[in-house]
Protein backbone atom coordinates (compact mmCIF):
# COMPACT_ATOMS: atom_id res chain seq x y z
CA UNK A 1 0.00 0.00 0.00
CA UNK A 2 1.35 3.43 -0.96
CA UNK A 3 1.32 5.93 1.92
CA UNK A 4 -0.65 9.12 1.41
CA UNK A 5 1.37 12.34 1.27
CA UNK A 6 1.03 14.74 4.16
CA UNK A 7 -0.79 17.94 3.27
CA UNK A 8 0.10 21.16 5.04
CA UNK A 9 -2.52 23.40 6.62
CA UNK A 10 -1.56 26.15 4.16
CA UNK A 11 -2.50 23.97 1.19
CA UNK A 12 -5.80 22.95 2.82
CA UNK A 13 -6.67 26.59 3.57
CA UNK A 14 -5.82 27.62 0.00
CA UNK A 15 -8.07 24.92 -1.43
CA UNK A 16 -10.93 25.81 0.90
CA UNK A 17 -10.58 29.51 0.17
CA UNK A 18 -10.51 28.93 -3.56
CA UNK A 19 -13.39 26.49 -3.90
CA UNK A 20 -15.75 27.21 -1.01
CA UNK A 21 -17.49 23.88 -1.58
CA UNK A 22 -17.65 21.30 1.21
CA UNK A 23 -19.33 17.90 1.39
CA UNK A 24 -20.03 16.30 4.75
CA UNK A 25 -20.12 12.54 4.36
CA UNK A 26 -22.27 11.07 7.12
CA UNK A 27 -24.27 14.23 7.74
CA UNK A 28 -27.19 13.56 10.05
CA UNK A 29 -30.50 15.13 11.02
CA UNK A 30 -29.82 14.06 14.63
CA UNK A 31 -28.50 17.11 16.53
CA UNK A 32 -26.37 14.94 18.82
CA UNK A 33 -24.32 13.28 16.09
CA UNK A 34 -20.95 14.46 14.79
CA UNK A 35 -22.19 14.53 11.21
CA UNK A 36 -24.75 17.18 12.12
CA UNK A 37 -22.26 19.20 14.15
CA UNK A 38 -19.73 19.21 11.29
CA UNK A 39 -22.40 20.17 8.79
CA UNK A 40 -23.52 23.11 10.92
CA UNK A 41 -19.91 24.26 11.50
CA UNK A 42 -19.07 24.22 7.80
CA UNK A 43 -22.41 25.80 6.86
CA UNK A 44 -21.55 28.79 9.07
CA UNK A 45 -18.23 29.39 7.27
CA UNK A 46 -18.56 28.24 3.67
CA UNK A 47 -20.86 29.21 0.81
CA UNK A 48 -21.82 25.75 -0.41
CA UNK A 49 -22.07 22.74 1.89
CA UNK A 50 -23.63 19.49 0.71
CA UNK A 51 -24.74 16.82 3.19
CA UNK A 52 -24.06 13.26 2.01
CA UNK A 53 -25.91 10.43 3.73
CA UNK A 54 -27.74 7.81 1.67
CA UNK A 55 -29.41 6.44 4.82
CA UNK A 56 -31.12 9.75 5.68
CA UNK A 57 -33.61 9.77 2.82
MISEFI-212592 format. One record per atom (N, C-alpha, C): residue in one letter; x, y, z. Coordinates in steps of 0.05 Angstrom, whole numbers, padded with zeros to 5 digits, always signed. Atoms other than C-alpha are relative to their C-alpha. Last residue first. Layout:
aXYZ/...
//
This chain:
x+00019-00008+00021/x-00672+00195+00056/x-00027+00008+00011/x+00017-00021-00012/x-00622+00195+00114/x-00021+00010-00020/x+00019+00012-00018/x-00588+00129+00096/x-00020+00020+00012/x+00021+00015+00015/x-00555+00156+00033/x-00021-00013+00019/x+00007+00022-00017/x-00518+00209+00075/x-00023-00016-00014/x+00000+00026+00014/x-00481+00265+00040/x-00007-00021+00021/x+00001+00024-00018/x-00495+00336+00064/x-00002-00025-00017/x+00019+00021+00009/x-00473+00390+00014/x+00001-00024+00020/x-00005+00024-00016/x-00441+00455+00038/x-00022-00020-00008/x+00015+00024+00008/x-00436+00515-00008/x+00008-00024+00016/x+00023-00006+00017/x-00417+00584+00016/x-00017-00024-00006/x-00004+00003+00029/x-00371+00565+00073/x-00026+00005-00015/x-00024-00013+00011/x-00365+00588+00145/x+00004-00002-00030/x-00004-00027-00010/x-00431+00576+00181/x+00023+00014-00013/x+00021-00017+00012/x-00448+00516+00137/x+00003+00029+00010/x-00008-00007+00027/x-00381+00484+00156/x-00021+00019-00013/x-00025-00015-00001/x-00398+00485+00230/x+00008+00010-00028/x+00006-00027-00009/x-00470+00462+00218/x+00024+00018+00001/x+00016-00013+00021/x-00448+00403+00176/x-00006+00029+00008/x-00018-00008+00021/x-00395+00384+00226/x-00014+00016-00022/x-00017-00021-00011/x-00445+00384+00283/x+00020+00010-00021/x+00016-00025-00001/x-00495+00344+00242/x+00017+00023+00010/x+00006-00008+00027/x-00444+00291+00224/x-00016+00025-00001/x-00022-00015+00011/x-00419+00289+00296/x-00006+00010-00029/x-00021+00015+00014/x-00486+00266+00322/x+00020+00018-00012/x-00021+00010-00017/x-00527+00299+00376/x+00022-00014-00014/x-00017-00022-00011/x-00570+00342+00331/x+00023-00009+00017/x-00001+00002-00030/x-00596+00281+00293/x+00019+00021+00011/x+00021-00018-00009/x-00610+00303+00220/x-00001+00000+00031/x+00023+00012-00013/x-00544+00271+00201/x-00020+00022+00007/x+00016-00021-00012/x-00485+00285+00155/x-00026-00013+00011/x+00010+00010-00025/x-00445+00221+00142/x-00016+00022+00015/x+00008+00028+00003/x-00402+00251+00087/x-00008-00010+00028/x-00002+00013-00026/x-00401+00326+00095/x-00011-00028-00003/x+00020+00021-00004/x-00387+00358+00028/x+00005-00012+00027/x-00006+00021-00019/x-00353+00426+00024/x-00022-00021-00001/x+00020+00021+00003/x-00350+00478-00032/x+00009-00023+00019/x+00023-00005-00017/x-00315+00544-00020/x-00023-00020-00004/x+00024+00014+00010/x-00268+00530-00078/x-00025+00007+00015/x+00004-00002+00029/x-00210+00579-00071/x-00027-00012-00008/x+00006-00028+00008/x-00212+00590+00003/x-00007+00003-00029/x+00026-00007-00011/x-00219+00516+00018/x-00007+00029-00008/x+00020+00015+00015/x-00161+00498-00029/x-00028+00009+00010/x+00001-00010+00027/x-00116+00552+00000/x-00022-00013-00016/x+00013-00026-00001/x-00133+00532+00071/x-00003+00012-00027/x+00028+00005-00005/x-00116+00459+00056/x-00015+00026+00001/x+00012+00011+00025/x-00050+00479+00024/x-00030-00004+00004/x+00000-00022+00020/x-00031+00523+00083/x-00013-00009-00026/x+00023-00016-00005/x-00050+00468+00132/x-00003+00023-00020/x-00003-00021-00020/x+00002+00423+00101/x-00026+00016+00003/x+00008-00025+00012/x-00016+00359+00065/x+00001+00021+00022/x+00010-00019-00020/x+00021+00295+00083/x-00006+00026-00013/x-00017-00023-00007/x+00027+00247+00025/x-00013+00017+00022/x+00010-00025+00010/x-00013+00182+00028/x+00019+00023+00008/x+00009-00020-00020/x+00026+00119+00038/x-00009+00026-00012/x-00015-00025+00002/x+00027+00069-00019/x-00010+00019+00021/x+00017-00023+00000/x+00000+00000+00000/x+00018+00025+00000/
//
